[in-house]
Amino acid sequence: MASLTAFLSFAFLTAFTPGPNNIMALTLAGTYGFRKGFRFCLGVFFGFVGVMSACALFDAALFHLLPAVEPVMKAVGAAYILWLAWTVFRSSGDTSRFLPANSVRAGMTLQFVNPKVILYGITAFSSFVFPWTDSPFAVIFFIGLLSAIGFAGTCCWALCGSAFQRLFNTYRTPLNSLMALLLVWCAVSLFR
């Protein structure tokens, strides 16, 4: 893998930045406590495994059927990362649009309709994994790694609960600016 640092930066920044999973985990743990909110986090993990598997299959089919699609997929992945950077930079932290549902099923189901997770998987496999390997063992490893990183991000938000929410409310602009700049670096590094 040409840039393991860029891959890990992308994966961690995407998993740990605000999104439906993290905001719901924050809200649920703040409302019900970590133990009860963990049900949602566990569902997120199971959903991640399913979505990452589907993304890997989708990207593998594209790479094998249309090898010329790699530069296009890399460009689309970079564009998504830049869009994510812009979104993170402008984030207001409004959680009112997410309706908390504290169950494994809710956490799992959310992954199949969560564009951030779907694009996370497609971008990771098309931009960082398949250009360098298509080994079944490597693909399974990256499905597990991406799922574990996503789960860790969700659990971190749940553990930090309201304290993390206060931190982001207090230092939203500098934290979002830093995360956005790191995501821009990830997008640029795809073409080195």
Helices and strands as residue ranges (DSSP letters): H 4-16, H 20-32, H 34-65, H 69-90, H 104-113, H 115-123, I 124-129, H 136-170, H 172-189
